[in-house]
């Protein structure tokens, strides 16, 4: 089994910072891409940032404010968020595309989410 466990969410004032972490554990052969999605109340889940083999992608709404990084030795992905805005309020979900064996196809796995609330 594979587990993704997020941490680091919470309440922060506008302009503040938070760092999210997501640790992947279980039967892992290889991890290709890892990323963060978010879902605000009444909205669809959206891709925030993604990292794959050293290349990164950011949604336009977070460029220059969020930084995604990855520790391959720890199977952990991070999302450093600065200059947070009320519109960043959402549940943030970790995603990993990984293989559980040498002959298996890559599959997407998800964490349960961590709530980020930006409010004064």
C-alpha positions in Angstrom: 0.0 0.0 0.0 1.0 3.6 -0.6 0.3 6.5 1.8 0.7 10.2 1.3 0.5 12.2 4.4 0.4 16.0 4.3 1.2 18.4 7.1 1.8 22.1 7.7 -1.6 23.6 7.0 -3.2 26.1 9.3 -4.5 29.6 9.8 -2.3 32.5 8.7 -2.8 36.2 8.2 -2.6 37.8 4.7 1.0 38.3 3.7 2.1 35.4 5.9 3.9 32.2 5.0 3.4 28.5 5.4 5.3 25.4 4.4 3.4 22.3 3.5 5.1 18.8 3.5 3.9 15.5 2.0 5.7 12.3 2.8 5.1 9.2 0.6 5.5 5.8 2.2 4.7 2.2 1.4 5.5 0.0 -1.6 7.4 2.4 -3.8 9.5 1.4 -6.8 9.9 4.9 -8.3 8.2 8.3 -8.2 8.1 10.4 -11.3 6.1 13.5 -10.6 4.9 15.0 -7.4 2.6 17.9 -7.0 0.2 20.0 -5.0 -3.5 20.7 -5.9 -6.0 22.7 -4.0 -9.8 23.0 -3.8 -11.5 26.0 -2.5 -15.2 25.9 -1.3 -17.5 25.7 -4.2 -14.7 25.4 -6.7 -13.0 22.6 -8.7 -9.7 21.1 -7.7 -6.8 22.9 -9.4 -3.2 22.2 -10.0 -1.0 24.6 -8.0 2.5 23.3 -8.6 4.2 20.2 -9.9 7.8 18.9 -10.0 9.1 16.2 -12.3 12.7 15.2 -12.8 13.8 18.6 -11.8 11.4 20.6 -13.9 8.7 22.6 -12.2 5.3 24.0 -13.1 3.3 26.7 -11.3 -0.2 28.0 -11.8 -0.2 31.6 -12.8 -2.0 32.6 -9.6 1.0 31.4 -7.5 4.0 32.2 -9.6 6.6 34.2 -7.6 4.9 33.3 -4.3 5.0 29.5 -4.1 8.0 27.2 -4.4 7.8 23.5 -4.8 10.8 21.3 -3.9 11.4 17.6 -3.5 13.7 15.4 -1.3 14.1 12.2 -3.2 15.9 10.5 -0.3 12.9 11.1 1.9 10.2 10.7 -0.8 8.9 14.0 0.4 7.6 17.0 -1.5 7.3 20.5 0.0 5.4 23.6 -0.9 6.8 26.9 0.5 4.1 29.6 0.3 4.8 33.2 1.0 2.8 36.4 0.6 -0.4 34.4 1.1 -3.7 35.9 0.1 -7.2 35.2 1.2 -7.9 33.6 -2.2 -5.2 31.0 -1.4 -7.6 29.6 1.2 -8.3 25.9 0.3 -7.7 22.3 1.1 -4.3 21.4 -0.3 -3.8 17.9 -1.6 -0.6 16.1 -2.3 -0.3 14.0 -5.5 2.3 11.6 -6.6 2.6 9.6 -9.8 4.6 6.4 -8.9 5.3 2.8 -9.7 5.0 0.1 -7.1 7.1 -2.4 -9.0 9.5 -2.6 -12.0 6.7 -3.9 -14.3 3.9 -1.7 -13.0 2.5 1.3 -14.7 2.6 4.7 -13.1 -0.5 5.6 -11.1 -1.7 8.7 -9.3 -2.0 8.6 -5.5 -3.5 11.3 -3.3 -3.2 12.5 0.2 -6.3 13.3 2.3 -5.6 17.1 2.2 -4.5 19.8 4.6 -6.5 23.0 5.2 -4.9 26.4 4.6 -6.9 29.4 5.8 -5.7 32.9 5.0 -7.6 35.4 7.1 -7.1 38.3 9.4 
